[in-house]
Amino acid sequence: MNRRTLVFAALAACSLLSACKKEMAPGPDVWAVVDGKDIQRQEVEKIFRSRVTADAPAPSPEEALSLKLGILDELINSEILLERANKLNLTASDAEVDEKFTESKSPYTEEEFQRKLQETGMSVDDLRNEIRRDLSIQKLLNREVVAKISVTDQDVADYYSKNRAQFNVAEPQYHIAQIVITSHPDPNVHNRKNDKATNEADAGRKAAMLVQKIDAGADFTQLAMDYSEDPTASTGGDLGFQPESAFNKSDPMLKKAVLALRAGQSTQPIRTKDGGYIIVKLIAKELAGQRELSDAQVQQAIRDGLRTRKEQLLRSAYLIEARDEAHVTNYLARQVLESSGKLP
């Protein structure tokens, strides 16, 4: 019986081996397959080109290949999550894609936008597909992860009791936001209206216009997103809380103006060394000393921090579970191992 069992086992093994040999290998440009869906080399290369800065030194072959492996892994994860989103009818609608597409395009002129697409090797359809994928995955994670996160009052109290020293403020803190106007436009910096001053006189006129809008009650955050000529424009100019000592490194006029503000007020345009202007708004001020749990800002900061930590943990666990259930073959990783680190 033992000999017969061994014979059958050997025959079965031979049969399986033969079937594997007969399995059609993917084409040379297929770098991974996720549940029957091919991920092409071209998809990875497009993202790779968008992440390699033209001005920076070119990565070595090993660095480039390592980066491409990482990008491929991201695409594998995205495909797994997108498949789940589709099954749950959470695919982003055309209207949602149109809105996000318009938003992503708005900081650029049409010429700049087309040049940016050309530099990354993407078409408009590529960008729209990427937006649809990202929105669909976010909808999935919002439903399957974010909606299930709960932070109780007891969680907040426990964190405070264990980290009380963290809320002892050593010096006054100023929560500020800024609008920056330059006299020499930077082609790499954009705002929603693609509005940039072109010289010192233009910068002065723009600063005066913005002060009029602020005095008339316009929202500072929206103005910063529309007009600020600084990378912080994308976040409404928000610089977060700054210790009072941080202003010692800034222009004395700026320090004096900011320290004189009350919460909700903004400065007049302050001339900068390059002929531009800066307008600063004081959102909130915190005095030095121990901040108690009864402080609403303390509670919110703790709650936000705990939610972020839980979300990161649950996202990781959800992705691991999703990958376990998916059938993934990473041909690029296999080829790298077989070629001892060379890209076939």
N, C-alpha and C positions, 0 to 999 in steps of 0.2 A: 504493500500500500504506500509506503514511504517513497519507493522508487517511482511508482506511478504518479504520485503527487508532484514529485520533482520534475518529471517529464512534462506534465500539464503546465506547471509553472513556467518552465523554460519556453514551451510553445507560446504561452500567453505573452511572455516578455518579448519574444521575437516578433509576435504579431503587432504589439504596441510600437516596437522600434521601427518596424516597417511602415506603420501608419504615420509615425512622426516624420520619417524620411520622405514620405509621399506628400506631406502637408506643404502647400505652396508657400514659399517664403515671400514676404512683402517686398515691394520694389525698393530700390536703394534710397529713395527719398522719403520713405515711411520710417519715421524715427520712433513711433510708439503706436500701440493700438489699445484703445480703451473700450471694452465691451463691444468690439467690432467696429469702432469708429477710429479711422486713421488720423494720426497727427503728423502732418507733413514737415519736412525739413524747412520748407519755405516759411512756415508759421513761426518757427523758432528764430530763423535768421532775421525776420522783420523786427521782432522784439529786440533781438540782440543789437541790431543797428541803431535802434532808438535809444538804447542805454549806453552805448559807447560814445563818449564825448569826442568830437572831432579834434578839439584842441589838446586833449590829454594824450599822453604816450599810448601807442597801440599796445593792447594786451599781448602777452606771449601766447604761443599756441596752446600751452597748458591752461593758462588763465582763461583764454577765450572758450576752450572746450568745457572747462568747469562751469563757466557762466551759462553756456548753452545747456548743459545738463540741468542746472538749476531752473532755467526758463522752461525746459521741457517738463520738469516735475511740476511746475506751476500750472502748465497747460493740462497736464494729466489730472491734477486736482480740480481744475476748473471744469473739465469735461465731465468728471464724475458728478460734481455738484450740479452742473447744468442739466444732466440727465435726470437727476432727482427733481429739480425744479420743474422740468417739463412734465414728469409723471404726476406731479401735484398741481398741475395747471397754474404754475406761478411764473410762466414766461412773461417777460416785459411786453407791454403792448406797443403798437406803433406810435401812439401818442406820447407814451413815456420816453421812447427812444428819441422822437423828434425834439422833445423838450430838452433832453440832456445833450443832444447833438448841437442844438442852437446855443445852449449855455457854454459848451466847450469851444465853440467857434467864435463866440462874441468878442473875446479879447484881441482878436487878430483882424487885420484887413484881409480881404479875399486873397490878395497876392501872398501875404505872410502865411495864411492858412494852407494854400496850395503848396507853397515851398516847404512847409513843415511836413505835409503828407509825403511830398516827393523825397525828402531827406530820410524818412523812415521806410520808404517803399510801400506805403499804405495807400489804398484808394478810399474814396468816400464810403463805399460799401464795406470795406474792411473795418473802418472806424465805427460804422453803424452796427455791424455785427459784434464788435468788441463791446460797445455800449450795451447792446441787448443782453449779451452774456453776463456782463458785470451786474446790471440791474436785476436780472433774473436770479443770479446767485445771492445777491443781497436780500431779495424778497424771501428766498428760501431760508437764509440764515436768520432773518428777522422773525420768521414764523417758527422755525425749529430750534433756535437757540435763544435769541434775544428776548422773545416773549416769555420764556420760561425762567428768566432770571428774577430772583426776588431778594431784596435786601431789607431786612426788618430793622425796626428801631433798636432792638437788642443787639443786632450785628453792629450797628453804628456805635452804640454805647460801649460795647466790648472793645472795639477797635480804639476808641478814644482813651479808655482806661489803660490800655496797654501801650499807647503811644502819646501820652499826655505831653511829654516834653517836646514833641514835634510841633505843638501848637503854641509854643512860647516864642513870640515874635521878638527878635533882638532889637529891631529898629523899625521906624515907620515904613510901611509898604504902600506903594502907589500903583493902582491898576490903571494903566494908560493905553490909549490907542492913538495912532498917528495917521496923518495924510502927508505924503511927501511929494513935493513938486520940484523937478530938476530943470535946469536950463540946458542940459545936454542929454537928450533922450537916449535911453539904453534899449537897443533892439531886442534884448533878451528879457525885458521886463514888460508885462502887459497888465492892463486893467480891463474891466468889462466893456467900457466904451471906447477902448483903444485911443484914449485921449492923452496926449503928451505935449508938454510945452517944448518949443523948439529953440528958444533963446531966453535971455534974462527978462526982457520986456514981456514976452509971452507968459513967462512964469509968474510975473507980478500980476498980470491981468487974471490969470487963472486962480491965483491965491485970493484975490479980491472977490471973484465970483463965488468961490467956495465959502468964504466967510459970510457973504450975503445969504447963501442957501442955509448955512448953519443957523444964522440969526433968525431966519424965517421958520425954523423948526424942522429942517430936513434931518433925516436920520444920519448920524455920523458914520455908522458902519456901512450903510449903503453908499454914501459919498466916497468913502475910502475904497470900496470895491470898484466903483465906477471910475474914479479919477486918480487915485494915488499911484505914483510912479515908483513903486517899491515892491519887492516880493511879498510884503505883508498885505498887499491889496487883496489877495485871495482870501484872507481871514478878516477882512474889514479893518485892517490896520492894528489889530489887537496885539499888544506886546506883553500882556499878562501883568502880574505884580512885579514891580521893581523896587528894591530897597532904596532908601533915600541916598545912601552912599554911592549908588550907581550913577547918580546925576553929577557927582563930582568930576566925572570924566567927560561930561558934555559941555556945551557952550554955557558960560555963566548966565547969559540972558535966558536960555532955555530952562535952566535949573530954577532961576528966580520966578519965571512965569508959571512953571508947573507947580512949584511949591505954594504958590499963592492961590491956586485954583480950589474951588469947592467941588464936590462930586457932582458931575453932570455938566460942568463948565468946560469950555475949551479956550485955548490961547488965541491971540491974534497971530497972523502969519509971522514967523520968525525967520529972518534971512539966514541962509547957510553960507558957508565959505565958497561954495561953487556957484553962487548966484541964484540958487533955488530958494525954496521956502519949506517950512515944516509947520503943521498945525497939530497941536496935541490936545486930546481930551482926557480929563480925569474921570474915570468911571467910578472908582471907589478908593477910599483911603483907610488903611488900618493902622491904628496906633500900636506902639510897642507894648509888650506885656503878654501875660498868659491869656489865651483865648479859651473860653469855657465851652462846654458841650451845648449850653443853651443858645449859643450863637448860631443863627440860621446858616451862615456861610460855612461854619465849621461842619455842621451836619451835612450840608450839601456836598462839600468837598470830600468828606469821608464816604458818603453814599456813592458819589460818582466814581471814586477810586475803587471801591469794593465791586461795583457793577462792572467796571473795566476788567478787573482781575478775573471775575467769574466768567465774563464773556470770552476772554482769551482762553481760559481753561476749557470751557464747553465747546468753543469752536474747534480747538485742537482735538478733543475727544470725538466730536461729531465727524470730523474729517477722517480720523483714524478708522472709525467704524465704517464710514462710507467706502474707504479704500479696501477694507477687508472684504466687503461684499462685492466689489467690482473685480472684473477680470482685466488685468493690466499687463501688457508686455512692453518693456522699454528696450527697444532694439538698439538705440544709440548707446545706452549703458553697456549692453552686451558686447557691441562692436568695440567700444573703448577698451573693455577688459581683454577681449580677444586680440586686439592690436597693441596691447601694452601701452595704452595712453595716446594713441594716434587717431586722428579723425579719418575714417576710411573715405 
